[in-house]
Every structure is written in structure tokens, then in C-alpha cells.
Amino acid sequence: MRLLMEQVRALHRLEPANRDHLAALRVAISVAVPSLLLLAVGRTDLIMYAVFGALTGMYGRSEPHQLRFLHQCQAAVVLLGGVTAGLLLSVNHLQSWWLVGVEAVLAGVGSVFADRVRLKPNGPFFGILALGACASVPVPVPWYLALLVAAGAAAFSLLVGFGGWVRHRSWHRGAARAAAALQPAGRREVLVHATRYVLAVGAAGTVGVLSGSGHPHWAMAAAAVPLAGADLPSSVRRGIHRIVGTFVGLAVTAVVLIPGPWTLAGLFPGQQAVLLAVLVILFQFTTELFMARHYGLAMVSFTPVILLMTQLAAPIDPAVLILERGVETLVGALVGIAVVVAVRRAGSRTVAALLGLPRRARH
């Protein structure tokens, strides 16, 4: 019972701050500059691609500038790879089962790459999210121009992340990020982890397609969330945080998007695009502010970011948008938790391991 209560308390525990405001400010600048430039030229429909490129700035938050630069270059491969795949699916009108198959395969490949180079945040989640989002909306310009917007935003994020060099002006020759030296057992672990991503993303996408949802990629992205946990308890917590944080974030989104005298859409008629663009920047700042401290709180902000970007790129009925996001997130998170339980990592089959006990306490 004591162990169970510890896990319950962990659901709402706020981790101590670690200069999170600096990392959040870097990400906010990385998102704001390309987004505001697109807003100024009247191309708010391209902001989504800029934001996915700018998410490069979320990586390497606690590393010195030189290693952060290397880390973010590795992250840019995942993000721009997802954007490229999504754009090619969109322009060739390959939806439904094509999207599920491609996203599941790239989730497995991205998992191997992320584990090999030790990306932080863990896993290929943001690449998966970028792929699904870009594939689900029509490309308003030639696909290579949309990719250029994403790549430009990623390059700007690298410059912002490397800004520490201005103050310290240090460069250590030969410095490199520590990568895992994979032994046979380690290789098996990486392959098992990649298999979980393929199964979870593929299963969630299948449910989404069969249900007739217009956004099955949200279920696939949500299914990937629990897989980033270090053990079963943390994986389940991430899944619960994803569900609860998303539903609170949907309420925030409703206040912004749904027309009515009590909503922002009603208070600022005719300024919808400007309002949404500014809110994307603000919500991305608060997302990064809490990402390392409490995943659920981060999702309260990140949910509006995704929905507002989607609405800027391809507007639909806000009520339908919000409803499908809620349903797909619930389905995807539950599928991800189920895969974590069914396909366990080595050494995680004992009761003590499943409860999240430290290794020494298991003996």
C-alpha cells in the first residue's frame, strides 16, 4: 500500500526547478521569430512548419552550448525527417493506411536513432507528431518551400541554442556527446524499444482509421508518449499525464477557438489569425517551462499549441477539432500503456521492478 501511495503522489509531484525559464526563453525565441515573420507577410498557414522546425530548441536544455549544438543537430534530423515524410504523404494524397504504415515504421527507426544518440526529451515523439500533422493538412505552397521554412526555423533554433558562446567563447576540440556503446544485450534492448514504438503507433493508428477519425495521427502520437518512461510506473504516469493534461488543455483551447461572447474568438473578431499566432508562441513558452518538471502541466499548454497550429493551417469546426483530439488522445495513451505492459524491457518482469523500486531494494 505504501508503494502504491508513493506512485499516486508521484502523479502530481512538481519536480524542482532547474533554470527552466532560460530553456523556455530559448524555445520561445526560436518559435517567435519565424512565426512573427510569417505573420508579418500574411502566411500564417505556414506557421505549423516553422514551429516544428523550431522545436529543435527543446533539446539539450541543460548542456553547455557546444554539446547543445551537437544535440540539437541530431534532434533536427528527427524533426525535419518527420516534416519531410509528412509533406510527401500530403502532396501525394497518401492518407489513412499509408499514414499508419509510414508513421509506424519511422517511429521504430526514430526510436533506434534516439536511443543510440540519447536524445533528451527521450524518443522520436516530436518527429512522429510532425509527420502526422504535416501529412494531415494540404500543403499551401510547393512542398520544398514548406520544408525550407521548417529547416530555416531549425537553423535559427541552433543559433539561439549556441548563443552561450557569446558569453563564454569556449570551444573544446573533439568534444562529443556521450553515445551508448551498445553490447549485444544493449542492442536487444534498443530493438525491443523500437518494436514497442512500431506496435503502439501502428495499433493506435489502426484504431483511429477504423473509427473514421479525421486525425488518427493524434492517437499515434499519444501512443508514443508512455514509451519514453524509464520503467512501468513512470510510463503509466506519463500516459495519465497525457490524458489529463490534454483534457484540461482542450478546455483552454475551447475558450480560444469556439465563437461566443465569453471566448477570445468573440472578444477579438476579425483578428483570429494574429491571435492564434501570438498564443502559439506564449503557449510554447509555458510548455517548455514545465516540460521537465511536470509532463501533465506541460500538456495543458502544448495541446493548444497543436490545435491552434492546425487551425491556422487548415481551419475546421473547432468543436469537431476539440472532440477528435480528446478521443484520439485517450485511445492512443491507453494503447501505449497496454503495449508497455505487454512488451516489457529486460529486468522489468519482477513485482519489485514493476512497482518502480530502486535496483538495490529489489534484492
N, C-alpha and C positions, 0 to 999 in steps of 0.2 A: 504493500500500500504506500509506503514511504517513497519507493522508486516511482510509482505511478504519479504521486503528487508532485514529485520533482519535475516530471515530464510535463505535467499540466502547468506548473508555474513557469516552465521554460517557454510556453506558448506566448506569454505576454511580457517576458523579461526584455528590458531595453538594455542592450549592451553599452558599455561605457564609450563616451565619445573619444575619437582619436583624430582630431583636426579634420573632422568630416566636412566642415564648412569650406576648407580650401579645395578639397577634391570636388565638392559640389559646385563651387565657383568656377573651377576649370571646365567642368562639363557644361555649365550654364553658358559660359562664354563661347564654348565650342558650338553649342546649339544656336545661340542667339545671333551671332554674326551672320552665318549663311542664311538663317531663317529671315532675319530682318532685311537682308539684301534682296531675297526673293520677294518679300512683301513689298519692298520699295518699287520693284519692277513689275508688280502685279502678277507674279507667278506663284501664288500660294499653293497651287496644285502640285508644285514640286518640293514643297517643304518636307514631305514624308521622306524623300530620298536623301535630303540634306541631313535630317535628324538621324537616320540610320547610319550614315557615314560618320556623323559627329559622336555617336555612341562609342566610337573608338576611345574617347576621352574617359570612359568609365573604367578602363583597365589600368593596372599598375599604379593605383592611387597612393600606395604607401612606399613606393620605390624611389630611389634617387633618380634625377632627371635622365641620366644616361640609360639606366636599365629600364626606366619607364618608357623611353622612346622605343627600345627593342621590344618590350612587352606590347606596346600599342601597335607596332608594325605587325606583330603576329596576330593581334586581335583584328586588325584591319583586313587581313586575309580572310578571316571567318565572316566578317560583316559584309565586305564587298563581294565575297563569293556568294553569300545568300542573296544580296541585291541582284547580282548578275543572273543567277538562276531564276529568280522571281521575274525579272524583266523578260527573259527569254520565254518563259512559260506564258506570260501575259501577251506578248506580241504575237505568239503563235497560237493563241487561244486554246492552250492546253490546260484545262481545269480538271476538277473532280478527281478521278483516279490517277491522272498524271501528276497532279499536285501531291497527292498522298504518297505515291511511289517515289517521286524525286525527293520530296522532303524527308521521307524515312531514310532513304539511302544516304543523303547528305548529312542527316543527323548522326548516323553511325560514323561516317568519315570525319565529320567535325568533332565527334567525341574522341576519336583516336588522336587527332591533331591537338585538341585542347588538353587532353591528358598528357600527351608527350611533351608539350612546351609549358604545361602548368599555367594555363590561363586563369586569371582571377578577375572577375567572377568566373566560377567553375563552369565548364561545359560549353556546348555550342548554342546555348539558348537564344542569344540575340541574333545569331546568324539564321537560326530556324525561323525566328519571328520576322526578320527582314525578308526572307524568302517568301513566306506565306503572304505577308502584307503586300509586297510588290506584285506577286502573282495574281492577287485578288482584285486589282483595280486596273482599268485601262491606262495605258501609258500615254500621257498627253503630248509627248514630244517623241522624236526618234529615240529608241531605247538607249543608244550610246550617249545621248545628251543627258538622260536621266542618270546613267551610270557615272558620267563625268561630274554631275552635281554631287553625287554621293562620295566619289573619290576626292573631289575638292574639299568637301566638309571633313573627310577623314584626314586629309593632309593638313588642314587648318588645326584640327584637334592635336595632331602630332606636334605642331609648332607651339600650341598652348601648353601641352604637357612638357615640352622641352624648355619651357620658359625659365626653369630653375637655373639653367646655365648662365643666364644674365647676371644672377647674383653670385653664383659660386665659380663660374668659369673653370670647371674642372672636367677633365676627360681622362679616364683611366684606360690606357691602351690594353686591348684584349679582354675588357670586361664583358661578361656574358651572363645571361640569366641561367640559373641552375635548371637543367633539364634532367628528367628522371633517366637513370642508367638502367634500362629495362633488362632484367634477368628473365629466364623462361617463366617463372611464376608471375612476374610483373607483366609480361606480355599477355598472359592468360587473363589477368585482371583487367587490362585495358580492353581486350576483346570482349570479355563479359560485359563490361560497362557499355561498350559500343552496341552490343546486342540488345541490351536493355533499352537504349535510345531507339533503335530500329523498331523493336516490338511496341514500345509505348507510343511513339509518334505514329507508327503505322496503324495500330489498333484504334487510337483516338481519332485519327483522320477517317478511318473506315466508318466509325460510328457517326461522325459528322456528315459524311457524304450520304450514308443510308438514311439519316434523319431528314435530309433535304435542306440542311442549313446553308445559308449563303456565305458563311465564314468558317468552314471546317478547320482552317489553319489556326484559329484561336484554340480549338481543342488540342491540336497537335503541339502548339507552344506550351499550353498549360500542362500537358502530359510530361514534358521535358523537365518541368520545374522540380519535382521531388527527386529526380535522379541526381541532382547536384549535391544532395545531402551526404554527409560523411558516413552515416550509419542509418539504420531503420528509423529510430526515433526522430532524428533530425530531418530525414526525408519526409516523414509523416507531418512533422511540424511545418515544413516548407509548403506541403500541399494544403494544409489547413490555412496557413497564412495567405496563400494564393487565393483561396476561395473567399475567405472573409474580407481580405483587403480589396479584392476585386469588387465584391458586392457593395462595400462602402464607397469605393471609387465610382461605381455606377450611379450611386445617388448624387455624388458630386457632379458627374457628367450630365445627369438629368437637369440639374439646376442651370447648367451652362447651355445645353442644346435645345431642350424642349420649349417650344414657344409658350409664353404665358406672362402675365404681369409680374409674377413673382420670380421669374428666371432672368438670367443675364441676357438671353436672347430677346426677351421682352423689353428689358431696360435699355438695350443698345440696338435698336432696329436699324438695319442698313449697314451695320458695322461688323457683320458676322465674321468675315474673313480676318480682319485686323484683330478682333477679339480672340479668335481661336489661335492665331499665330502667337500672340503675346502670352496666352495661357499655356501653350505648349512649352514655351521657354521657362515660365515660372514653375510649372509642374515638374519639369525635368530637373530643375534645381532641387526641389524638395524630395524628389525620388532619390537622387544621389545622396542627399543629406542623411537619409535613413537607411539606405541600402545595406550597409554593413552592420547597422545596429538593430534593426527590426524589419524583416522582409515584408511582413504584413502592412506596416505603415508605409513602406516604400510603394507597395502596390496600390494604396489609396491614391497616390499621385500618378503612378505610372499608367494606371487604367485610363484616366482622362487623356494622357498624352497619346496613347494609341488610338483612342476613339476620335479625338479631335483631329489628329493627322489623317485618319481615314475619311473623316467628313470633309476635310479640305480637299483631299484627292478625288473622292467620288461620293458626293452627298447622297444620302438616302434618308428615309423616315427615321428620325432619332429614336423613336420608341422601338422600332424593329432592331436598330443597331444595338441599343442597350440590352434588349431582351436576348438577342442571339449571343452577345458577349457573355452574359451571365450564364446561360445554359451551356455554351461551349466550354467555358472555364470550369464549371462544375464537373462536367463529363470528363474533360481532359485531366484534371487534377486527380480524380478518382481512379482513372485508368493508370496514371503514372504511379500512384501509390500501390495499386494492385500489382503492377509489374515489379516494383521494388520488393514487395513481399514474396512474389513468386520466383524471381530470379535474383538470388542473394549473392553477395560477394563472398569470397573465401573467408572463413573465420567468423561469419556472421550468423551461423545457424544455431548457436547455443542460446539458451534463455538469457544469460547474462549479457551476451552481445546484443541481442535484440532489444534489451532494456536500456542499452547505451552505457553500461558500466565501463569504467576505465579498464584497460587490459590487465593491470596488476590485480584488480579486485575480482577478476574472473577466476583466479586461481586460489 
